[in-house]
Amino acid sequence: MVTPHRRRAARRPRTRAHFRTAPHRHDAERLARQFSRELPLADPLTLTPEQEQLAGPALTKLLRNRVAYHHSGLAYAQRAGLIEPLAKAGQLRAVVATLGLSAGINFSLRSVLITASHFNLGPIEHEIPPHDLLQMVGRAGRRGLDEFGFVLVSSSTPRLRRAAPLRLKRAAPLPWAFFLRQLQPGQSAAEVAATSAHRFFTDTPVIFGAEKTSLLSHHVELPCHHRTDTGRARLVRRERDPFRPCVTCSHRAECLSFSPQPTPLWQWQRAGVLDRELHLTARGAIVACYLGPEGLALAAALEDRRYPLDALLFDCANLFSADRFTGTNPRRLGRLAAICERTYRRATIEGYLHEGLPPGYGFGASEVVSAIVTTHESTRHVVDAQEFAGRGDVDRLLTEWRSLLRQTARSAPITLPADIATRHDRRAEAELFLSERWDTFRALCRTQLATAKADTLPELPPLTPDQRRAINHRFTRAGSSVSARLPA
């Protein structure tokens, strides 16, 4: 038995559809089929041949019964051309959706039932945040579209009191690109950090990790030559292979007073984005071209002389596929994964690296992109070969991959110090090599984008006049007895 909480809005009711959320796409499809079997049907929905071909047999059968499921595995045309416009027009009696439909689409549904409070992201189970619950609840009786709505709950579903608005605050991982793009060749990151700490939306000042050392370094040279407070704090506390000068150093007490917690400057040094003097490296210049962790993986691959660039062109599709295309294989497979783990020593940096890999990495996406782009295999055949991915996943993968190529192609070349060509040390050679490889890879991305067909959204079939007329979804007296058999 479910208990409704009534939410009042304004104006005349436009639709009597019900919205039910299921954290997993297979559960959404299963519940939609169960709704279709149990709900009485007096007025089937008539679809055009174009709409039926777009929906496919399974979804067409549900839509005729005025029931649909909605998740990211569906193709864009199925979601934006059929399910969403039919729901907005009040033609559907029930929509079972994953979390994606809870935000961003402005239409009203009479009732909302949330079936679970957790969802899986890869192998990890996450609790649905309160503000996301509030967005789902907001589908019931949206102001200006409906007079009232209902939130249905049971003993095992999240309650309305758990929903709460999100308090605006800065994201936990510091945006690397915003800071790194300000660095000029030869400029110390500590200087830029001192002027940028107040430019972030936060109640407390951002601690970059060199506030004390940057003042000291102008007057005295430390025996450890560390430029960050975090580096000094960790070095003086190191028990395995301790640094001997720390024992007699006059600044030992000061170093022990510093916190060893990770700070941005220390993390950037550890990831090779900054050198020992806190100057931007060639790797850091590549990282600064991207808002996320993609630059870390690409820089590590470009530094490997044995990594073919034409293979990297497709391997970078793995950077944002998670576990959608892995099948039964582990996520951490592939040449790009092995190079990242070796380069970053399985380090973990929130938002950028998890045990040496970008958090969104997943093996298998490169093979999907290569099959479609190189061998011109049809998307339908590729989807049929996937165990967990749908057409929508493949469409989104291709969109994100091409977006990464465009971002790379439009990025600037690496600016190196003026004297680097006259230096003959190992680091200078590595920087020059990475700069040349970066230019070659950018040119390769431009060539691939020029030969690929332009990305255009498919034409969406319009709704027929019959699909725009008002529908009364009330149960008839003869069918009212089945309401007790609705899936709980």
N, C-alpha and C positions, 0 to 999 in steps of 0.2 A: 504494500500500500504506500502511495506517495502522498506527501502533504504539500499543498501549494502555498507559496508566499506571494501575495499579490503586489505588483508594482504598478503605480499609476503614472500615466504619461498625459498626453493631450490629443485631442482630435478624434476623428472617426476611425474605427478599426478598418484596416485594409487587408489583412491576411489572417488566417487562422492556422497557419503552419506551425509545427512544433520543431524545436531545435534541440538535438541531443548530442552531446559531445562524448567522444570515445578517444582515449589517448593514442590508440594504435589503429592504423588504417584497416587491418584485417578485422578488428572488432567493429569498426564503423561499417564495413561492407556486410558483416554477418548480422548486425542489428538492423540494418536497412532491409535486408531480405526478410528478417523476422517481422518487421513492421508491415512490409508489403503483404505477407501472408495473413496477418492477423487483422489488419484494418479493413472494414467493409468499404466497398467501392461502388458508388452509384453513378459517377460521371468520369469515365476514363479519360486521360489526357491523350489527345491526338497529336502525333508528331509527324513532321514532314519527312519524306525520304532522305533529304539532306541531313536532317537532325538525327535520324536513326543510324545513318552511316557514320556520323560523327560520334555518336554515343556508343555504338557497339551493342551486341545482343543482350548482354547482362544488364547494362545500365538502361537500355531501352525498355526492357521489361519492367524495371522498377519505375521509370518515369511515367509509363502508361498508368501505373497504379498511383501516381502522384507522390512517389517516395524517391529519395535520392541519397547518395552518400557523397562526401566531399573530403578529399585529402590531397596531399602534394603529389601522390603517385599518378593522378589523372593528368591528361594532357591539358595544356592551356585552353584550347578551344572547348574542351568538355566542361571545364570549370567556368570560364568566362563567357562561353557562348551558349551554354544550356542551363546548367544547374543554378548559377547565380542569377541570371535574368528571370528564369522561371520562378525562383524563390521570391525575387523582388516583386514580380507581378502577382504574387499570391496564388500561384498555380499548384504548389506542392503542399501536401499535408504534413510531411515529416522530412527533415534533413538530418542525417547522422554524420557528424563531421569530427575531424581531429582538431587540434588547437588552432590550425591556420585560419579557420573561418571566424574565430572569435574577435578579430580586429581587422580594421581596414576596409570593410564592406558595409555600406550604410543601408541596411534594410531591417525591417522589423519582423519578428516571429512571435507568435502568441505565447508559447511556453518554452522554457529552457530546462533541461535536465542534464546535469553533469554526472557522468557515471563513475568517475574515479578521480582521485586526488594526486596521482603520480603518473609519470610517463618515463619511458626509457629513451635515453640519448646515447646510442652505442651500447656498451655493456653496463652503463651506469644508470641507476634509477634516480629520477629527480622529482621533487615535489612541485606541483603547479603553484607558482607564486600567487599571493593574494591579489595583486593587481591584474593578473591574467584571469583569475576567477571573476573579478569585477567586470572585465571586458566581456566574458561569456554571459554573465548575468545581464549585461546591458543589451543583449540581443532581444530580450523579452520586453515588448512594449516600448520601442524607442520613441523618445519625445518628438512630436511633430509627425509621426507616422502611424501611431496606434494610440488608442485610449488607455489600455491597460495591458499588462502581461503577467505571466505566472512563472515563478521559479519552483520547480518540482524537486523535492528532496525525499530521501528515504533514510533508513538507519545506516546505510553504508556509503552515502554520497556526501560530498562537501556541502556545508551549510552556508547560507547567505552571510552569516556573521563572520566567516573567514575571509570574505572579500574585502579588500581595502585598496584605496588608491595608492599609486607608487609615489614615494617622496622623491622629488627631483634631486639628484646628486651626480657627481662626476663618476664615470665608470672607473672600476678599480684599476685596470691596467692603464698606465700612463700612455697617451698616444705618442709613440716614438717618432713618427714622421713629422709631427708638428714641431718637435724640438730639433731633430737632426737636420731638417732642411735649413735651419738658421745658421748652421756651422759652415764657416768658410775654411779653405785649406790652411792649415797651420794655426787655426784658432782653437783655444782650449775650451772644452765643453763646460768647464767650471765657470768660466766667465759668462757664457750664455745662460747657464743655469741660475746664476745669481740674479739676472734680469728677467727671467721667465717664470720664476717660482710663483709670482703673484698673478699670473695670467690664466690660471686654471680655476674652474668653478669648484671651490672647496671651502669648507669652514675653517680648516687649519692649513697652514702653509705646506707646500709640497717639499719634502725633504729629498734632495737629490743625492746626498751622501758625500759631499766634499766641502761643506760649509766651513768646518774648522781647518782642514788641511790646506785649503786654497789660501787662507790668510797666513798660515805658517810658512808655506813654501816660498813666499816672497822674501823671507828673511833667513831661512835656514834650510839646508838640504838634509832630508831624513836618510838614515843608512839603508832603509828598505826601498827608498825611492817611490813609495806608494803615493798616489795623488788623491785617493778617496779615503774618507773616514771609515767606511765599511771594510776596505782592504786592510787598513791598519788594525782595526778591531779583530778581524779574523786571523791575521798573521800572528799577532801577539798571543792569541789563544790556541794556536795550533799545537797539538800534542804530538802528532805524527810528523817526523822530520821537521822539528822546530827551527826557526830562524835564529841563529846564535846571537847576532848583534842586538836582538830584542832584549836579551838579558841585561845588558849594560847600557842600553839606550836611555838617555835622559828624559825621553818622552814616553817611557813605558807606562807610567801611571795614567797619562792622558789617553793613550791608546786603549788601555783597559777600561776607561770610562765610556768609550764609544760603544754604541750598540752594534752587534754583529749581524743584525737583521738586513736582508737584501735591500739595496737602494738602486734607483735607476742607473746612476753612473757606474756603479760596481757591476751591475748586470750587463750593461752595454760593453764594459771592458771584458767580462767573461765570455760574452758572445762574439767578441772580435769586432764589434761595431766601432769601438774606440780603442786606440792604442794605449800604451803605458803612460804617455803624456796627455791623455784625454783628447787627442786629436782624432778627427773623423778618418776612418780607413776607407779603402775602396769598397770593402764589404759593407761598411756603414752607408756609403753613398747609394748602393743598390737597395739596401733596406729602407732608406728614406724615400724611395720612389713609391712605396706601397703603404696603405693604411694598416694592413694586417701583417701576419708573419710570413707572407709569401716570399718576401725579399730574402729572408734568412735561408730558406731552402734553395732558392735559385742561386744565391751567392755561393753556397757550399758546393752546389753541383758545377757551377762555372769554374770554380777553383780546381776541380779535378780534371787534369789534362786528358784522362782516358774516357771522359763522359761525352759521348757524341751529342752534339747540339740538336740534331734532328730527333733523337730519342727524348731529350729533355723537353722538346717542344710539346710532346704528348704526355710525358710523365708529370708535367706540372698540373695536369687535370686531377691528379690524385690529391692535390693540396686542400681541396674543399669537398671531397666526396664522402668523408666519414666512412661508415660501414655499409653504405647503400649498395655498393657494387662488389663487395668482397666475397659474397657467397659464403662458403664454409671456410674460407682462408682467413688467417689473422689479418688485422688492419696494417700491421707494421711490416709489410713485405715490399719488395721492390728495390731497385738500385738507388732511387732517390732517398728512400727511408734509411738505407744502410749508410749512405754518405752523410746524411744529417746527424744520425746517431754518433758517427765517428767524429764529425767536425765539432759538434756541440757537447760531446761527452755525456750524452743522456741527461743534460741539464733540464731543469724545469723552471720556467719563467711564466708567471701568470699571463694568460692571454696570447702568448707567443710560442712557447715551447712546452711540451710535455714529454719528459724523458728524451729530449733531443729532437722531437718531431713537432711540427705545427699541430695544434689540437685537432684541426679538421681533416688531417691526412687520413686517407683510406685507399688501400690497394685495389686495383681493378678498373678504376675509371679511365686510365690511360688506354687500356685495351678497347673499351667501348668507344672512345673518341677516335682512336685510330681506325677501328672497323668502319665507322661511319664516314670519316673524312678521307682516308686513304683508299680503302677498298670499295667505298661507295655502297656499303651494305645498307639495306633499308633499316630505318629505325624500328619498324615493327619486328623484324627478325632479331634485332639486337635486344629488344625488350623481351621477346619470347625466351631468349636464352638466359635472362636474368632471373634469379630466384627470389630476390626481395625488392627489386626496383621496378617501377612502372614507367609509363610513357612520360609522365610529368617529371620524373627524376632525370630521365635522359635529356629532355628539353632544357631543364634547368642547368644540368651539367654542361651542355654545349654553350649555353648563354654565359655561364660563369667562366668557362675556359676561354671563349672568344673575348670576353671582357678583360681577362688577364693579359691576353696577347695584345689587345689595344693599349692597355695601360703600359705594357712593356715597350711597345713600338713607339709610343709618344714620350717616353721618358728621356731625360737628358743624358748625355755621355758623362762619364766620371771625370771630375776635375781633380787633377793630381797636383802636388806641389811643383813649383817651377824647376827645382833642382833635382827632381827625381830621375831625370834622364841621365844625369852625370854621376849618379850614385851607382855603385856596383855591389851593394850588399844584397843579401837574399830577400829581404823584405821588399826592397825596391823592385826587384825582378818579379816578385809575386804580384805586387800592385799593378805593374805594367801589363802583366799577362792577363789579370782579371779585367782590366780596363779594355783590352783588345777583345777578349771573349765576350764581354758585355756588349760591345758595339756589334759584333758579329751576330749575337743572339737577337738583338733588337732588329737588325736587318732581316733575319730569318722570320721573325714575327710579322714584319711588314709584308714580306713575300707571301706568307701563308694567308694573311688577311686579304691580300689583293687577289689571290687565286680562288678563295672561297666565295661562295655565293653570298649575296647580301642577306643580312638577318632581317626578315620581315615577319611581322605577326600574321597568322593566318586570318583569312576572312571569316567573320563569325556570322552564322545564319540568323536572320532576323526572326523575331517572334511573329506568329500569324495573328490575325485579328481575333481568332477564337481563343488564342493563348493569352490575350490581353483582357478578356472580359472578366468581370467579377465572378468569383466562385464561392459558393457556400459550402464550407467543409464540415458543417455540423453532422453528427451521426444521426441516422434515421432511427425511429423507434425500434424497428426490427433489428437494427444492427447495434443498438446500445448495449446489448448484453455482452458483446465481445470486448468492451472496453476494460473489463476486469482481467482480460488475458493479455493486455499489453505487456511487452517485455519490461521487466523491472530492472 
